[in-house]
Amino acid sequence: LRYDTLIIDEAHERSLNIDFLLGYLRQLLPRRPDLKIIVTSATIEPARFAAHFDNAPIVEVSGRTYPVEIRYRPLEITVPA
């Protein structure tokens, strides 16, 4: 089985797995010019990731932000009788 596109979502959530995968893909790309890598994140530093992949193109998609309302439910404390 041979994939032609890999999508790595939420790349800003750095972990050993993501870092390993990005490093491996960087080494793999010269041998697989047909392979396309898409790295997505809402809070990523695009220039830094593009530089990691030999100045890959950056596509920015703007979106709307929505206000977030946080509601806390009162604690229910039960006292044993």
FENHUFEN-V397191 format. One record per pair of residues at least 24 apart in sequence whose C-alpha atoms are under 10 Angstrom apart, sorted by the first residue. I is the first residue (numbers start at 1). J is the second residue. If there is no record, write none. Layout:
BEGIN
I_J, I_J
END
This chain:
BEGIN
2_35, 3_34, 3_35, 3_36, 4_32, 4_33, 4_34, 4_35, 4_36, 4_37, 5_34, 5_35, 5_36, 5_37, 5_38, 6_35, 6_36, 6_37, 6_38, 6_39, 7_36, 7_37, 7_38, 7_39, 7_40, 8_37, 8_38, 8_39, 8_40, 8_41, 9_38, 9_39, 9_40, 9_41, 9_42, 10_39, 10_40, 10_41, 10_42, 10_43, 10_44, 11_39, 11_40, 11_41, 11_42, 11_43, 11_44, 11_45, 11_49, 12_39, 12_40, 12_41, 12_42, 12_43, 12_44, 12_45, 13_41, 13_43, 13_44, 22_49, 22_52, 22_53, 23_52, 23_53, 25_53, 26_52, 26_53, 26_54, 27_53, 29_53
END
